[in-house]
Amino acid sequence: MIDLHTHSTMSDGNLSPAELVHAAHSAGINTMALTDHDTIDGIPEAESEAAQIGLGLIPGVEIEINGRCEAEDSRPGSAGREFHLLGLGLKAPSPAFNSLLAEIKLERKRRNLLIIDKMRAAGFDADYGKLRELSGGSCIGRPHFAQYLVKIGKVQSIKAAFERFLGKGKPFYIQRAGADFGRAAAAIHESGGLAYLAHPMTLYVSWGRLPVILAELKEQGLDGIEAWHPIATERACRRLEDLAVALGLRVTAGSDFHGEKRPDRRLGYTGGGFPIADSFLEKAGLTQYQ
């Protein structure tokens, strides 16, 4: 069993990179990818721990891409819903890759400070230092703000924090500018990795439009799609895999594990509740990690 999409405390997961590796090993996983949001800071710790216990570790990242993919305009980079790009099999981060992540980090901080301003204007006690402590010093995202709102008693749960304050259109929501798709895909390739569209169902476009969008993204550097993801039904996952094969794209599968924050997601299991078979390493083009 494998898992090609997981998160640690370096982004918005509950387990440190080392703890995550041990949890995966205990769950019967022989190969996993660490794909924290917009950072590879957890890779060295995960690789070191994985080497000690004999678990295959695939260096990865998950990058937020500029909004696009509205049904009426599928051109890459056009206005619309943001989406995520997985980079898997990173070997040596290129200067362009490091520069991209540095820019994303600055943009994330800009957005976070604006959220804090909104919270303070609403009379909430908000402090960037306290958020850094809560996140363990990792990159801060909206899930950490949600945790903070729970901690100070403004809401009862992380879900409620998003529904009342942090979700799109809510009082503390600030749009964060994502990366350009072509630039992100090129940076992943320059670093020895492959680029996959994460959880395609979150594009929220019709099945009729999806092949057009994927074909255009392929022209600009997309290598594959995460056809198997917990938010999709088994039927949708199989349909996505068939579509990828028809378009000449690779196929990957993951749990998108975050830990206690997302108890519905289990290490090594994906859409339809299926365990992720080792065969997905070949489908994803990552057999060198077997």
Secondary structure, 3 states (H helix, E strand, C coil): CEECCECCCCCCCCCCHHHHHHHHHHCCCCEEEECCECCCCCHHHHHHHHHHHCCEEEEEEEEEEEEEEECCECCCCCCEEEEEEEEECCCCCCHHHHHHHHHHHHHHHHHHHHHHHHHHHCCCCCCHHHHHHHHCCCCCCHHHHHHHHHHCCCCCCHHHHHHHHHCCCCCCCCCCCCECHHHHHHHHHHCCCEEEECCHHHHCCCCCCHHHHHHHHHHCCCCEEEEECCCCCHHHHHHHHHHHHHHCCEEEECCCECCCCCCCCCCCECHHHCECCCHHHHHHCCHHHC
